[in-house]
Amino acid sequence: MIKIAPSILSADFSRLGEHILQTKEAGAEYLHIDVMDGVFVPNISFGAPVYKCIRKMTDQFFDVHLMIIDPLRYIDDFVKAGADNITIHHEACDNQIQTLQYIRSKGVKAAISIKPKTDPHVLKPYLPFIDMILIMSVEPGFGGQSFIPSAIESVRVAKQLVEESGYNIDIEVDGGLSAKNVDLVTSVGANVIVAGSAVFGAPDMKRAVAEIRENGDKAYCAKL
């Protein structure tokens, strides 16, 4: 079954605490936490001190997505802030495996992400060192973008690589997903779904999460 990871980048920051509690009440298992440095992506978000504060509010799985260059410098900060998983970008550094190994050495799950235009076959060398793959279905840096269809093939390839490897690795997709199109990625193997505006912009958050899960699970189970 799939897991839902609301992206707090799409939350109303003046009501962040309230919104986080609502995601838990709606049944979302994860919180997707975007960290942007204004260099790797053309935007800036909050750092570890803010996420350390919200860690006290919920026991949801903190899925920290580092869209920053040289992420190794900040791993300790996000571990201390309460991260359960830390994702780095293939394109953001040259010491990816070292960084992934260091994340795992801290007792935290490690993940690697690729941008929409990156060939998913680059993921193969990372498989022994990761717990999750994050396929970006929009260009990273801003919420509210439209889903890029080429991500479907990237998910398909990633799933094939995982199955051939024999490792137990989740496949997450982030960008432009909602109940209307989640089946496009769960039908080819994605089992963790990041949703921003589709959750935080919905008039009924609980219903939005339930519909994403229902449609995603239906397509995912049909594949099995």
Beta strands, then each sheet from edge to edge (+ up, - down):
strand 1: 3-6
strand 2: 30-36
strand 3: 61-67
strand 4: 85-89
strand 5: 109-114
strand 6: 132-136
strand 7: 170-174
strand 8: 192-195
sheet 1: 1+ 8+ 7+ 6+ 5+ 4+ 3+ 2+
end
